[in-house]
Amino acid sequence: MYSHNMVGTNDVAKSKKFYDAVFQAIGGKEAMQDDKGRLIYMHNDGIFLVTPPIDGQPATAGNGCTIGFAMDNPEQANAWHDAGIANGGTAIEDPPGVREGGMGALYLAYLRDPDGNKLCALKRM
């Protein structure tokens, strides 16, 4: 069912620094950039894109939206989280760790990217 995810940015260079770091922290590669200036990341059969809005209006973060990235283990989630903070992201919610809920035990780490998009690293325990 999942095809790809795309977020908007107001600063492609700042977003590239952030996303290159968080994806490289989990074994991915830095972005490819297409002729429209979009950043394209492909990793573990997923595609994630970052783009200046096509309509020319400012990019804004979706309130209530979260983009989740599957992790191999808690250490990978921590590396992702640390790379994000070191490259312009902001730690949000509780510190990375296990949370119990209706979906069982999950290891979660949350960030906002430089444009305010909410991201989550998730490992099902």
C-alpha positions as CSV (number, residue, x, y, z in Angstrom):
1,M,0.0,0.0,0.0
2,Y,2.8,2.4,0.8
3,S,4.4,4.1,-2.2
4,H,6.3,7.1,-1.0
5,N,6.2,10.2,1.2
6,M,7.1,13.8,0.4
7,V,7.5,16.8,2.7
8,G,7.9,20.4,1.8
9,T,10.8,22.6,2.6
10,N,11.6,26.3,2.5
11,D,15.4,25.6,2.5
12,V,16.6,22.7,0.3
13,A,20.2,23.0,1.5
14,K,19.2,22.9,5.2
15,S,16.9,19.9,4.6
16,K,19.6,18.1,2.6
17,K,22.0,18.4,5.5
18,F,19.4,17.1,8.0
19,Y,18.0,14.2,5.9
20,D,21.4,13.1,4.5
21,A,22.6,12.8,8.1
22,V,19.5,10.9,9.5
23,F,19.4,8.5,6.6
24,Q,23.1,7.9,6.6
25,A,22.9,7.1,10.3
26,I,20.7,4.1,9.4
27,G,22.6,2.9,6.4
28,G,21.1,5.0,3.6
29,K,22.7,7.2,1.1
30,E,22.7,11.0,0.6
31,A,20.0,12.4,-1.6
32,M,19.8,12.4,-5.4
33,Q,18.5,15.7,-6.6
34,D,16.2,16.0,-9.7
35,D,15.9,18.8,-12.2
36,K,13.1,20.4,-10.1
37,G,15.3,20.6,-7.0
38,R,13.6,17.8,-5.2
39,L,15.7,15.6,-2.8
40,I,15.1,11.9,-3.4
41,Y,16.0,9.2,-0.8
42,M,15.6,5.5,-1.5
43,H,16.3,3.0,1.3
44,N,14.9,-0.4,2.2
45,D,12.3,-0.3,-0.6
46,G,11.0,3.0,0.6
47,I,11.1,6.4,-1.2
48,F,11.1,9.7,0.7
49,L,11.2,13.1,-1.1
50,V,11.7,16.7,0.1
51,T,10.6,19.5,-2.2
52,P,9.9,23.2,-2.3
53,P,6.1,23.4,-2.8
54,I,5.1,23.3,-6.4
55,D,2.5,26.0,-5.9
56,G,5.2,28.5,-4.9
57,Q,3.7,29.0,-1.5
58,P,5.7,28.5,1.7
59,A,6.1,25.0,3.0
60,T,4.4,24.3,6.3
61,A,4.4,21.2,8.6
62,G,1.2,19.2,8.7
63,N,-0.4,19.5,12.1
64,G,-1.2,16.0,13.4
65,C,0.9,14.3,10.7
66,T,3.8,12.0,11.6
67,I,6.1,10.2,9.2
68,G,7.4,6.9,10.7
69,F,10.7,5.2,9.7
70,A,11.2,1.5,10.5
71,M,14.4,0.8,12.4
72,D,16.3,-2.5,12.8
73,N,17.0,-2.0,16.5
74,P,17.0,0.6,19.3
75,E,20.6,1.5,18.6
76,Q,19.8,2.5,15.0
77,A,16.9,4.6,16.3
78,N,19.2,6.4,18.7
79,A,21.8,7.0,15.9
80,W,19.0,8.4,13.7
81,H,17.8,10.7,16.5
82,D,21.3,11.9,17.4
83,A,22.1,12.6,13.7
84,G,18.9,14.6,13.4
85,I,19.6,16.7,16.5
86,A,23.2,17.4,15.3
87,N,22.0,18.5,11.9
88,G,19.2,21.0,12.6
89,G,16.4,18.8,14.0
90,T,14.7,19.2,17.3
91,A,14.0,16.4,19.8
92,I,10.3,16.3,20.7
93,E,8.0,14.3,23.0
94,D,9.6,11.9,25.5
95,P,13.3,10.9,25.1
96,P,13.9,7.8,22.9
97,G,12.8,4.6,24.6
98,V,10.3,1.8,24.9
99,R,6.6,2.7,25.2
100,E,3.8,0.2,26.0
101,G,0.5,0.6,24.3
102,G,-2.3,-1.0,22.4
103,M,0.3,-2.0,19.7
104,G,2.6,-3.7,22.2
105,A,6.1,-2.6,23.2
106,L,7.5,-0.1,20.7
107,Y,10.9,1.7,20.8
108,L,10.2,5.2,19.6
109,A,12.3,8.3,19.0
110,Y,10.7,11.6,17.7
111,L,12.2,14.6,15.9
112,R,11.0,17.7,14.0
113,D,13.0,18.4,10.9
114,P,14.2,21.9,10.1
115,D,10.9,22.8,8.6
116,G,8.8,21.4,11.5
117,N,7.7,18.1,10.0
118,K,7.2,15.4,12.7
119,L,9.3,12.3,12.3
120,C,9.4,9.0,14.2
121,A,11.9,6.2,14.4
122,L,10.1,3.0,15.3
123,K,11.2,-0.5,16.3
124,R,8.6,-3.1,17.3
125,M,10.0,-4.9,20.3
